Amino acid sequence: MTTFDTESLPPILTIRVAAMFTWEQNQPGGCRCACAVFHDSDSAPACTSPGEPGMLIRIEAPLETSAPLPVCLGCYHQLVPRAV
């Protein structure tokens, strides 16, 4: 598991994908991870957990880059190895 200094926020992870794909829950503040696309999850196509404050990712595709998106702690840890 990745650990972070308690005095600072963890870094915004940049995840490169071949084409832009974003997902948004019906409720505000939810995890924005499209698990099946971003970290090859077989269990769920997208996460439905609440987003964790300070856990942010940025999706980078060849033609565009997303604004920082909130994710849950579980998805954040799954995405650390895929970050560039």
C-alpha positions as CSV (number, residue, x, y, z in Angstrom):
1,M,0.0,0.0,0.0
2,T,1.1,3.5,-0.7
3,T,1.6,5.9,2.2
4,F,1.7,9.6,2.2
5,D,3.0,12.3,4.5
6,T,0.1,13.4,6.8
7,E,1.1,17.0,6.4
8,S,0.6,17.1,2.6
9,L,-2.0,15.9,0.1
10,P,-1.1,13.0,-2.1
11,P,-0.1,13.9,-5.7
12,I,-2.7,14.2,-8.5
13,L,-2.1,11.0,-10.5
14,T,-2.1,11.3,-14.3
15,I,-3.4,8.3,-16.1
16,R,-2.9,8.0,-19.9
17,V,-5.6,6.3,-22.0
18,A,-6.0,5.8,-25.7
19,A,-9.3,7.8,-25.8
20,M,-11.0,10.0,-23.4
21,F,-13.5,8.3,-21.2
22,T,-15.1,9.8,-18.1
23,W,-17.8,8.7,-15.7
24,E,-19.8,10.6,-13.2
25,Q,-22.1,9.3,-10.5
26,N,-25.6,10.8,-10.0
27,Q,-24.5,12.1,-6.6
28,P,-21.9,14.8,-6.3
29,G,-18.6,14.0,-4.8
30,G,-18.6,10.3,-5.9
31,C,-15.5,8.4,-7.1
32,R,-15.0,9.2,-10.8
33,C,-12.9,6.1,-11.6
34,A,-14.0,4.0,-14.6
35,C,-12.4,0.9,-13.1
36,A,-12.7,-1.4,-16.1
37,V,-10.9,1.2,-18.2
38,F,-8.5,2.8,-15.8
39,H,-7.1,-0.1,-13.8
40,D,-8.5,-3.2,-15.6
41,S,-11.0,-4.2,-12.9
42,D,-13.0,-7.3,-13.7
43,S,-15.4,-6.7,-10.7
44,A,-17.0,-3.4,-11.8
45,P,-17.1,-1.2,-14.9
46,A,-17.1,1.9,-12.7
47,C,-16.8,2.7,-9.0
48,T,-19.8,3.8,-6.9
49,S,-17.9,4.6,-3.7
50,P,-17.7,8.2,-2.4
51,G,-14.7,10.2,-3.5
52,E,-12.0,10.8,-0.9
53,P,-11.0,14.4,-0.3
54,G,-7.6,15.1,-1.8
55,M,-7.4,11.8,-3.8
56,L,-7.4,13.1,-7.4
57,I,-6.6,11.8,-10.8
58,R,-6.2,13.5,-14.2
59,I,-7.1,11.5,-17.4
60,E,-4.8,12.2,-20.3
61,A,-5.8,11.2,-23.8
62,P,-4.0,12.1,-27.1
63,L,-6.4,15.1,-27.8
64,E,-7.4,16.2,-24.3
65,T,-6.7,16.1,-20.6
66,S,-9.4,16.2,-17.9
67,A,-9.6,18.4,-14.9
68,P,-8.6,16.7,-11.7
69,L,-11.3,14.1,-10.8
70,P,-12.0,12.8,-7.2
71,V,-11.6,9.0,-6.6
72,C,-11.9,6.8,-3.6
73,L,-8.9,5.5,-1.6
74,G,-9.2,2.0,-3.1
75,C,-9.1,3.2,-6.7
76,Y,-6.4,5.7,-6.0
77,H,-4.1,2.9,-4.7
78,Q,-5.0,0.7,-7.8
79,L,-4.0,3.6,-10.1
80,V,-0.7,4.5,-8.5
81,P,1.2,1.9,-10.6
82,R,-0.4,3.2,-13.8
83,A,0.4,6.9,-13.2
84,V,2.8,8.7,-15.4
